[in-house]
């Protein structure tokens, strides 16, 4: 399973590297939403958010191995699909909007930061 996760993550980054002309930059929410709304760039946005999810799972596993602390406590048998990661991000964005943060400000947040906050909200660890 770990080998499969590493291969998918590597493939996602290779696709991003190819699509971005050799540059790997963090994508902000505004750009992600723009790409998701354009049929020509939807696939790239899906690959990007899938890579974000895989990267956060890997970071969570590494934190647990090295420091015995998890960033979030997702059930071990749960498959984190592209749709699930997107849903988690959208729920976190709605929460932040309801907390009074403007869309203009949220648009500048990095997708990975929003997804991480959403994973922490959705799958909190009991020992914090």
Contact map, one row per residue, 1 for C-alpha under 8 A:
11111000000000000000000000000000000000000000000000000000000000000000000000000000000000000000000000000000000000000000000000000000
11111100000000000000000000000000000000000000000000000000000000000000000000000000000000000000000000000000000000000000000000000000
11111110000000000000000000000000000000000000000000000000000000000000000000000000000000000000000000000000000000000000000000000000
11111111000000000000000000000000000000000000000000000000000000000000000000000000000000000000000000000000000000000000000000000000
11111111100000000000000000000000000000000000000000000100000000000000000000000000000000000000000000000000000000000000000000000000
01111111110000000000000000000000000000000000000000000000000000000000000000000000000000000000000000000000000000000000000000000000
00111111111000000000000000000000000000000000000000000000000000000000000000000000000000000000000000000000000000000000000000000000
00011111111100000000000000000000000000000000000000100000000000000000000000000000000000000000000000000000000000000000000000000000
00001111111110000000000000000000000000000000000001100110000000000000000000000000000000000000000000000000000000000000000000000000
00000111111111000000000000000000000000000000000000000000000000000000000000000000000000000000000000000000000000000000000000000000
00000011111111100000000000000000000000000000000000000000000000000000000000000000000000000000000000000000000000000000000000000000
00000001111111110000000000000000000000000000001101100000000000000000000000000000000000000000000000000000000000000000000000000000
00000000111111111000000000000000000000000000000100100000000000000000000000000000000000000000000000000000000000000000000000000000
00000000011111111100000000000000000000000000000000000000000000000000000000000000000000000000000000000000000000000000000000000000
00000000001111111110000000000000000000000001001000000000000000000000000000000000000000000000000000000000000000000000000000000000
00000000000111111111000100000000000000000001001100000000000000000000000000000000000000000000000000000000000000000000000000000000
00000000000011111111111100000000000000000000000000000000000000000000000000000000000000000000000000000000000000000000000000000000
00000000000001111111110000000000000000000000000000000000000000000000000000000000000000000000000000000000000000000000000000000000
00000000000000111111110000000000000000000001000000000000000000000000000000000000000000000000000000000000000000000000000000000000
00000000000000011111111100000000000000000000000000000000000000000000000000000000000000000000000000000000000000000000000000000000
00000000000000001111111000000000000000000000000000000000000000000000000000000000000000000000000000000000000000000000000000000000
00000000000000001111111100000000000000000000000000000000000000000000000000000000000000000000000000000000000000000000000000000000
00000000000000001001111110000000000000000000000000000000000000000000000000000000000000000000000000000000000000000000000000000000
00000000000000011001011111000000000000000000000000000000000000000000000000000000000000000000000000000000000000000000000000000000
00000000000000000000001111100000000000000000000000000000000000000000000000000000000000000000000000000000000000000000000000000000
00000000000000000000000111110000000000000000000000000000000000000000000000000000000000000000000000000000000001110000000000000000
00000000000000000000000011111011000000000000000000000000000000000000000000000000000000000000000000000000000001100000000000000000
00000000000000000000000001111111000000000000000000000000000000000000000000000000000000000000000000000000001111100000000000000000
00000000000000000000000000111111100000000000000000000000000000000000000000000000000000000000000000000000011111100000000000000000
00000000000000000000000000011111110000000000000000000000000000000000000000000000000000000000000000000000011100000000000000000000
00000000000000000000000000111111111000000000000000000000000000000000000000000000000000000000000000000000001000000000000000000000
00000000000000000000000000111111111100000000100000000000000000000000000000000000000000000000000000000000000000100000000000000000
00000000000000000000000000001111111110000000000000000000000000000000000000000000000000000000000000000000000000000000000000000000
00000000000000000000000000000111111111000000000000000000000000000000000000000000000000000000000000000000000000000000000000000000
00000000000000000000000000000011111111111101100000000000000000000000000000000000000000000000000000000000000000000000000000000000
00000000000000000000000000000001111111101100110000000000000000000000000000000000000000000000000000000000000000000000000000000000
00000000000000000000000000000000111111100100000000000000000000000000000000000000000000000000000000000000000000000000000000000000
00000000000000000000000000000000011111111100000000000000000000000000000000000000000000000000000000000000000000000000000000000000
00000000000000000000000000000000001111111110000000000000000000000000000000000000000000000000000000000000000000000000000000000000
00000000000000000000000000000000001001111110000000000000000000000000000000000000000000000000000000000000000000000000000000000000
00000000000000000000000000000000001101111111100000000000000000000000000000000000000000000000000000000000000000000000000000000000
00000000000000000000000000000000001111111111110000000000000000000000000000000000000000000000000000000000000000000000000000000000
00000000000000000000000000000000000000111111111000000000000000000000000000000000000000000000000000000000000000000000000000000000
00000000000000110010000000000000001000001111111100000000000000000000000000000000000000000000000000000000000000000000000000000000
00000000000000000000000000000001001100001111111110000000000000000000000000000000000000000000000000000000000000000000000000000000
00000000000000000000000000000000000100000111111111000000000000000000000000000000010000000000000000000000000000000000000000000000
00000000000100110000000000000000000000000011111111100000000000000000000000000000010000000000000000000000000000000000000000000000
00000000000110010000000000000000000000000001111111110000000000000000000000000000000000000000000000000000000000000000000000000000
00000000000000000000000000000000000000000000111111111000000000000000000000000000010011000000000000000000000000110000000000000000
00000000100100000000000000000000000000000000011111111100000000000000000000000000110010000000000000000000000000000000000000000000
00000001100110000000000000000000000000000000001111111110000000000000000000000000000000000000000000000000000000000000000000000000
00000000000000000000000000000000000000000000000111111111000000000000000000000000000000000000000000000000000000110010000000000000
00000000000000000000000000000000000000000000000011111111100000000000000000000001010010000000000000000000000000010010000000000000
00001000100000000000000000000000000000000000000001111111110000000000000000000000000000000000000000000000000000000000000000000000
00000000100000000000000000000000000000000000000000111111111000000000000000000000000000000000000000000000000000000000000000000000
00000000000000000000000000000000000000000000000000011111111100000000000000000000000000000000000000000000000000000001000000000000
00000000000000000000000000000000000000000000000000001111111110000000000000000000000000000000000000000000000000000000000000000000
00000000000000000000000000000000000000000000000000000111111111000000000000000000000000000000000000000000000000000000000000000000
00000000000000000000000000000000000000000000000000000011111111100000000000000000000000000000000000000000000000000000000000000000
00000000000000000000000000000000000000000000000000000001111111110000011100000000000000000000000000000000000000000000000000000000
00000000000000000000000000000000000000000000000000000000111111111000010000000000000000000000000000000000000000000000000000000000
00000000000000000000000000000000000000000000000000000000011111111100000000000000000000000000000000000000000000000000000000000000
00000000000000000000000000000000000000000000000000000000001111111111111000000000000000000000000000000000000000000000000000000000
00000000000000000000000000000000000000000000000000000000000111111111110000000000000000000000000000000000000000000000000000000000
00000000000000000000000000000000000000000000000000000000000011111111100000000000000000000000000000000000000000000000000000000000
00000000000000000000000000000000000000000000000000000000000001111111000000000000000000000000000000000000000000000000000000000000
00000000000000000000000000000000000000000000000000000000000000111111100000000000000000000000000000000000000000000000000000000000
00000000000000000000000000000000000000000000000000000000000000111111110000000000000000000000000000000000000000000000000000000000
00000000000000000000000000000000000000000000000000000000000000111011111000000000000000000000000000000000000000000000000000000000
00000000000000000000000000000000000000000000000000000000000110110001111110000000000000000000000000000000000000000000000000001000
00000000000000000000000000000000000000000000000000000000000100100000111110000000000000000000000000000000000000000000000100001000
00000000000000000000000000000000000000000000000000000000000100000000011111000000000000000000000000000000000000000000001100111000
00000000000000000000000000000000000000000000000000000000000000000000011111100000000000000000000000000000000000000000000100111000
00000000000000000000000000000000000000000000000000000000000000000000000111110100000000000000000000000000000000000000001000110000
00000000000000000000000000000000000000000000000000000000000000000000000011111100000000000000000000000000000000000000000000000000
00000000000000000000000000000000000000000000000000000000000000000000000001111100000000000000000000000000000000000000000000000000
00000000000000000000000000000000000000000000000000000000000000000000000000111110000000000000000000000000000000000000000000000000
00000000000000000000000000000000000000000000000000000000000000000000000001111111000000000000000000000000000000000000000000000000
00000000000000000000000000000000000000000000000000000000000000000000000000001111100000000000000000000000000000000000000000000000
00000000000000000000000000000000000000000000000000001000000000000000000000000111110110000000000000000000000000000000000000000000
00000000000000000000000000000000000000000000000001000000000000000000000000000011111110000000000000000000000000000000000000000000
00000000000000000000000000000000000000000000011011001000000000000000000000000001111111000000000000000000000000000000000000000000
00000000000000000000000000000000000000000000000000000000000000000000000000000000111111100000000000000000000000000000000000000000
00000000000000000000000000000000000000000000000000000000000000000000000000000001111111110000000000000000000000000000000000000000
00000000000000000000000000000000000000000000000011001000000000000000000000000001111111111000000000000000000000000010000000000000
00000000000000000000000000000000000000000000000010000000000000000000000000000000011111111100000000000000000000000000000000000000
00000000000000000000000000000000000000000000000000000000000000000000000000000000001111111110000000000000000000000000000000000000
00000000000000000000000000000000000000000000000000000000000000000000000000000000000111111111000000000000000000000010011001000000
00000000000000000000000000000000000000000000000000000000000000000000000000000000000011111111100000000000000000100110010000000000
00000000000000000000000000000000000000000000000000000000000000000000000000000000000001111111110000000000000000000000000000000000
00000000000000000000000000000000000000000000000000000000000000000000000000000000000000111111111000000000000000000000010000000000
00000000000000000000000000000000000000000000000000000000000000000000000000000000000000011111111100000000000000000110110010000000
00000000000000000000000000000000000000000000000000000000000000000000000000000000000000001111111110000000010000000100000000000000
00000000000000000000000000000000000000000000000000000000000000000000000000000000000000000111111111000000000000000000000000000000
00000000000000000000000000000000000000000000000000000000000000000000000000000000000000000011111111100000000000000000000000000000
00000000000000000000000000000000000000000000000000000000000000000000000000000000000000000001111111111000000000000000000000000000
00000000000000000000000000000000000000000000000000000000000000000000000000000000000000000000111111111110000000000000000000000000
00000000000000000000000000000000000000000000000000000000000000000000000000000000000000000000011111111000000000000000000000000000
00000000000000000000000000000000000000000000000000000000000000000000000000000000000000000000001111111000000000000000000000000000
00000000000000000000000000000000000000000000000000000000000000000000000000000000000000000000000111111100000000000000000000000000
00000000000000000000000000000000000000000000000000000000000000000000000000000000000000000000000111111110110000000000000000000000
00000000000000000000000000000000000000000000000000000000000000000000000000000000000000000000000010011111110000000000000000000000
00000000000000000000000000000000000000000000000000000000000000000000000000000000000000000000000010001111111000000000000000000000
00000000000000000000000000000000000000000000000000000000000000000000000000000000000000000000000000000111111100000000000000000000
00000000000000000000000000000000000000000000000000000000000000000000000000000000000000000000000000001111111110000000000000000000
00000000000000000000000000001100000000000000000000000000000000000000000000000000000000000000100000001111111110000000000000000000
00000000000000000000000000011110000000000000000000000000000000000000000000000000000000000000000000000011111110000000000000000000
00000000000000000000000000011100000000000000000000000000000000000000000000000000000000000000000000000001111111000000000000000000
00000000000000000000000000011000000000000000000000000000000000000000000000000000000000000000000000000000111111101100000000000000
00000000000000000000000001111000000000000000000000000000000000000000000000000000000000000000000000000000000111111100000000000000
00000000000000000000000001111001000000000000000010010000000000000000000000000000000000001000000000000000000011111110000000000000
00000000000000000000000001000000000000000000000010011000000000000000000000000000000000000000000000000000000001111111000000000000
00000000000000000000000000000000000000000000000000000000000000000000000000000000000000000000000000000000000011111111100000000000
00000000000000000000000000000000000000000000000000000000000000000000000000000000000000001001100000000000000011111111110000000000
00000000000000000000000000000000000000000000000000011000000000000000000000000000000010011001000000000000000000111111111000000000
00000000000000000000000000000000000000000000000000000001000000000000000000000000000000000000000000000000000000011111111100000000
00000000000000000000000000000000000000000000000000000000000000000000000000000000000000000001000000000000000000001111111110000000
00000000000000000000000000000000000000000000000000000000000000000000000000000000000000011011000000000000000000000111111111000000
00000000000000000000000000000000000000000000000000000000000000000000000101000000000000010000000000000000000000000011111111110000
00000000000000000000000000000000000000000000000000000000000000000000001110000000000000000000000000000000000000000001111111111000
00000000000000000000000000000000000000000000000000000000000000000000000000000000000000000001000000000000000000000000111111110000
00000000000000000000000000000000000000000000000000000000000000000000000000000000000000010000000000000000000000000000011111110000
00000000000000000000000000000000000000000000000000000000000000000000000111000000000000000000000000000000000000000000001111111000
00000000000000000000000000000000000000000000000000000000000000000000000111000000000000000000000000000000000000000000001111111100
00000000000000000000000000000000000000000000000000000000000000000000011110000000000000000000000000000000000000000000000100111111
00000000000000000000000000000000000000000000000000000000000000000000000000000000000000000000000000000000000000000000000000011111
00000000000000000000000000000000000000000000000000000000000000000000000000000000000000000000000000000000000000000000000000001111
00000000000000000000000000000000000000000000000000000000000000000000000000000000000000000000000000000000000000000000000000001111
